[in-house]
Amino acid sequence: IERSVNPNVDLVILKAYFFL
């Protein structure tokens, strides 16, 4: 997982993984 500068993007990615 690439480290994003925006923490919001990280949260969205984590949520997407959880939804998967």
SEKEDREN-370265 format. One record per residue: residue number from 0; x, y, z of N, C-alpha, C in turn. Coordinates in steps of 0.001 Angstrom, whole numbers. Each point is the difference from the previous one (the first is absolute). Layout:
+-----+---------+---------+---------+---------+---------+---------+---------+---------+---------+
:   n :     n_x :     n_y :     n_z :    ca_x :    ca_y :    ca_z :     c_x :     c_y :     c_z :
+-----+---------+---------+---------+---------+---------+---------+---------+---------+---------+
: NUM :       X :       Y :       Z :       X :       Y :       Z :       X :       Y :       Z :
...
+-----+---------+---------+---------+---------+---------+---------+---------+---------+---------+
END
This chain:
+-----+---------+---------+---------+---------+---------+---------+---------+---------+---------+
:   n :     n_x :     n_y :     n_z :    ca_x :    ca_y :    ca_z :     c_x :     c_y :     c_z :
+-----+---------+---------+---------+---------+---------+---------+---------+---------+---------+
:   0 :     862 :   -1205 :       0 :    -862 :    1205 :       0 :     893 :    1249 :       0 :
:   1 :    -202 :     857 :    -974 :     837 :    1213 :     -58 :    -438 :     993 :    1071 :
:   2 :    1015 :     633 :     590 :    -310 :     959 :    1074 :    -520 :    1290 :    -622 :
:   3 :   -1218 :     373 :     355 :    -584 :    1226 :    -569 :     317 :    1210 :     876 :
:   4 :     160 :    1163 :    -622 :     283 :    1210 :     771 :   -1254 :     430 :     745 :
:   5 :   -1171 :    -285 :    -595 :   -1263 :     389 :     654 :    -509 :   -1145 :     862 :
:   6 :    -167 :     226 :    1305 :    -506 :   -1055 :     887 :   -1412 :    -404 :    -384 :
:   7 :    -767 :     936 :    -572 :   -1376 :    -334 :    -395 :       7 :   -1098 :   -1045 :
:   8 :     915 :     100 :    -952 :      73 :   -1033 :   -1045 :     319 :   -1340 :     634 :
:   9 :     888 :      -3 :     972 :     353 :   -1252 :     677 :   -1235 :    -614 :     643 :
:  10 :    -802 :     842 :     663 :   -1213 :    -513 :     652 :    -940 :    -585 :   -1031 :
:  11 :    -152 :     692 :   -1121 :    -907 :    -512 :   -1038 :     493 :   -1346 :    -505 :
:  12 :    1308 :    -123 :    -197 :     557 :   -1273 :    -481 :    -254 :   -1102 :    1026 :
:  13 :     226 :     312 :    1267 :    -236 :   -1004 :    1043 :   -1459 :    -426 :       0 :
:  14 :    -910 :     966 :    -113 :   -1428 :    -335 :     -14 :    -312 :    -879 :   -1206 :
:  15 :     596 :     334 :   -1149 :    -246 :    -806 :   -1205 :     454 :   -1439 :     245 :
:  16 :    1170 :    -171 :     627 :     488 :   -1356 :     268 :    -944 :    -727 :     945 :
:  17 :    -521 :     715 :     994 :    -920 :    -638 :     949 :   -1279 :    -418 :    -703 :
:  18 :    -465 :     854 :    -928 :   -1242 :    -319 :    -712 :     202 :   -1197 :    -920 :
:  19 :    1225 :    -166 :    -492 :     271 :   -1138 :    -873 :    -190 :   -1297 :     782 :
+-----+---------+---------+---------+---------+---------+---------+---------+---------+---------+
END
